[in-house]
Amino acid sequence: MEHEGWKICFNGYLPIDERMQDRLKRVMAEIDKLPDSALSIDSEAHVVTIDYTLVRGWQDEARKRVTTVRAGERIVVCPPWETHEAKDGEIVLEIDPGAVFGSGMHESTRLCLKALEKYMKPGMTSVDFGTGSGILAIASARLGAKKVFAIEADTDAADTARKNVIRNKLDDVIEVFNCEDPLPIGLAPIDIMTANITAELIITKAGVIKDAIKERGVLIASGMTVRNYRGVQEELSNKGFGLIETLMEGEWAAFTAARI
């Protein structure tokens, strides 16, 4: 469908299984938020056409685009099909993102990794809310967290995270939960949380995010654009967080806040 000479198409590559309809609903929920979603769409856009295409072998093609990337001063993210010899002081994370988010190549992930280098201290307890590939949970453990809870609502992503945890030999430190709550019932509040998700989800979960973090504990939040991150900060401020620092890269923003 064209509108005044232009057309926008979203090509979604999805596995054919019993969860396909659920995935489509989640994608549609993001499309409904345009232009306030993470996608960069002109403010005058009126018509969006969505074309979902099922393509064999798309994962192999996607893998070819994932390469070794540096994030922050010490962290290097390397896929299993490449090699990187760690230099003095470097922390190398071996991450296979599979079909989920978290290769280290996206700006929002890199911003979280930079903040983790600064605020994660040895002996802390940590939650990675919306862990995806498990990259931030694994980084937290490698930076000295004594216990990390990786939370993921999507079953496939949780499975990918578990594989990456084992690949990095951190299954004694990181526990992956397939659930929707920032901190599963029965677990004590933690020192630091990473949440590289969406602005809408952070706002929706602001209250339970606060409850999951100790007093004076730290939240590292990203997945927001430079257009909508202030709304997230305002909501968290209303819930009892104080802003510490804001980081930006390209169209993406991340910030750290402390529970007051």
C-alpha positions in Angstrom: 0.0 0.0 0.0 1.4 3.4 -1.0 0.8 6.8 0.5 1.9 9.9 -1.3 4.7 8.0 -3.1 6.2 6.1 -0.3 5.8 2.8 1.3 7.0 1.2 4.6 7.3 -2.6 4.8 8.2 -4.7 7.9 9.6 -8.1 7.0 9.4 -10.5 9.9 11.3 -13.8 9.8 9.5 -16.2 12.2 9.8 -19.9 12.9 6.7 -21.9 12.0 5.6 -23.4 15.3 2.8 -23.2 17.9 4.1 -19.9 19.2 4.0 -18.0 15.9 0.7 -16.3 16.6 1.9 -15.0 19.9 5.0 -13.6 18.4 2.9 -11.8 15.7 0.8 -10.3 18.4 3.8 -8.9 20.2 5.2 -7.4 17.0 1.8 -5.8 16.2 1.8 -4.3 19.7 5.1 -2.5 18.9 3.8 -1.4 15.5 0.7 0.1 17.2 3.0 2.4 19.2 4.5 4.1 16.1 5.9 6.7 16.0 6.7 6.4 19.7 8.4 3.0 19.4 12.1 2.4 19.0 11.7 2.5 15.2 12.6 5.8 13.6 9.6 6.9 11.6 8.9 10.4 10.4 6.3 12.2 12.5 4.1 12.7 9.5 3.8 9.0 8.7 0.2 7.9 8.3 0.2 4.5 6.7 2.3 1.5 7.6 2.1 -1.8 5.6 3.3 -4.9 7.4 4.4 -7.9 5.3 5.4 -11.0 7.4 7.5 -13.4 5.3 8.7 -16.8 6.4 12.1 -17.6 4.9 14.1 -20.8 5.2 17.6 -20.3 6.5 17.2 -16.7 7.7 19.0 -17.5 10.9 22.1 -18.5 9.0 22.0 -15.2 7.1 21.5 -13.2 10.2 24.5 -14.9 11.8 26.7 -13.6 9.1 26.0 -10.0 10.2 27.0 -10.7 13.8 30.7 -10.0 14.5 33.0 -9.2 17.4 32.3 -5.8 19.0 33.8 -3.8 21.9 31.6 -2.2 24.4 33.0 0.1 27.1 36.6 0.0 28.3 37.0 -3.7 29.0 34.1 -5.7 27.6 34.4 -7.5 24.2 31.4 -9.5 22.8 32.4 -12.3 20.5 30.2 -14.8 18.7 31.2 -18.5 18.8 32.2 -18.6 15.1 34.9 -15.9 15.6 37.9 -15.8 17.9 39.2 -13.0 20.0 42.4 -13.3 22.2 41.8 -11.3 25.3 44.3 -8.6 26.1 45.2 -7.5 29.6 42.1 -6.4 31.5 39.6 -7.4 28.8 36.5 -9.3 29.6 35.4 -11.5 26.6 31.7 -12.6 26.5 31.0 -15.4 24.0 27.4 -14.8 22.9 25.4 -16.7 20.3 22.2 -14.5 20.0 20.4 -17.2 17.9 17.0 -15.7 17.0 16.8 -13.3 19.9 18.1 -9.9 20.8 21.5 -9.4 22.4 24.5 -9.7 20.1 26.2 -6.6 21.5 26.0 -4.8 18.2 22.9 -2.7 19.1 23.5 0.7 20.7 21.1 0.1 23.6 23.1 -3.1 24.6 26.4 -1.3 24.4 25.1 1.5 26.6 24.0 -1.0 29.2 27.4 -2.7 29.1 29.2 0.6 29.6 27.0 1.5 32.6 27.6 -2.0 34.1 31.3 -1.6 33.9 30.9 1.5 36.0 28.3 0.5 38.6 28.7 -3.3 39.0 30.8 -4.1 42.1 32.1 -7.5 43.2 29.7 -9.3 45.5 26.5 -7.6 44.3 23.3 -9.5 43.4 21.8 -8.6 40.1 18.7 -9.0 37.9 18.6 -8.7 34.1 15.0 -8.1 33.3 14.2 -9.1 29.7 17.5 -10.9 29.3 17.2 -12.0 25.6 20.5 -13.8 24.8 21.6 -13.4 28.4 24.4 -10.9 27.4 23.8 -8.4 30.3 23.4 -11.2 32.9 26.7 -12.8 31.7 28.5 -9.4 31.7 27.2 -8.8 35.3 28.6 -12.2 36.4 31.9 -11.6 34.7 32.2 -8.1 36.4 31.9 -9.7 39.8 28.2 -10.3 40.7 27.9 -13.2 43.1 24.4 -14.1 42.0 22.5 -13.1 38.8 18.8 -13.7 38.0 18.1 -13.5 34.3 14.4 -12.9 33.6 12.8 -13.6 30.2 9.1 -14.0 29.3 9.8 -15.6 25.9 10.5 -19.3 26.1 12.8 -19.5 23.1 14.9 -16.5 24.4 15.1 -18.1 27.9 16.5 -21.3 26.2 19.0 -19.2 24.3 20.1 -17.4 27.4 20.6 -20.7 29.3 22.8 -22.0 26.4 25.0 -18.8 26.5 25.3 -19.1 30.3 26.6 -22.6 30.0 28.8 -21.6 27.1 30.5 -19.0 29.4 30.7 -21.5 32.3 28.6 -19.3 34.6 25.7 -21.6 35.4 26.8 -21.7 39.0 26.2 -17.9 39.2 23.4 -17.2 36.8 19.9 -18.6 37.1 17.5 -18.1 34.2 13.8 -17.7 34.9 11.1 -18.0 32.2 8.6 -15.6 33.7 7.3 -12.0 33.3 8.1 -10.6 36.8 11.3 -8.6 37.4 12.0 -10.6 40.5 10.3 -14.0 41.0 8.4 -14.5 44.2 10.5 -15.6 47.2 13.7 -13.9 46.1 15.2 -11.0 48.1 15.5 -7.5 46.6 18.8 -7.1 44.7 21.6 -4.5 44.4 21.4 -3.7 40.7 19.0 -4.3 37.8 19.6 -4.1 34.1 16.5 -3.6 31.9 17.2 -3.2 28.2 13.6 -3.5 27.1 11.1 -0.8 25.9 10.0 2.5 27.3 6.4 1.3 27.6 7.4 -1.9 29.5 9.6 0.0 31.9 6.8 2.5 32.6 4.3 -0.3 33.0 6.5 -2.3 35.4 8.0 0.7 37.3 6.4 -0.2 40.6 7.5 -3.8 40.6 10.9 -2.8 39.3 11.3 -0.6 42.4 10.2 -3.4 44.7 12.8 -5.7 43.2 15.7 -3.4 44.0 17.1 -2.7 47.4 17.0 0.8 48.9 19.9 2.8 47.3 20.2 0.0 44.7 20.8 0.8 41.0 18.7 0.5 37.9 20.4 0.6 34.5 17.6 1.1 31.9 17.8 1.2 28.1 15.8 0.3 25.0 14.5 3.9 24.8 15.0 6.5 22.1 16.2 10.0 22.5 12.5 11.0 21.9 10.9 9.0 24.7 13.4 8.4 27.5 12.4 11.5 29.5 8.9 10.0 30.0 10.5 6.9 31.5 12.7 9.0 33.8 9.6 11.0 34.9 7.7 7.8 35.7 10.6 6.3 37.6 11.1 9.5 39.5 7.4 9.4 40.6 8.0 5.8 41.8 11.0 6.8 44.0 14.1 6.7 41.8 16.7 9.4 41.5 18.6 9.9 38.2 22.3 9.3 38.4 23.5 9.5 34.8 22.3 9.5 31.2 24.1 8.0 28.3 23.3 8.3 24.6 24.5 6.8 21.3 22.8 7.6 18.0 19.1 7.5 18.5 19.3 5.5 21.7 19.4 6.5 25.3 20.2 4.7 28.6 20.4 5.9 32.1 21.2 4.8 35.6 19.0 5.7 38.6 19.1 4.8 42.3 16.1 3.7 44.4 15.7 6.5 47.0 
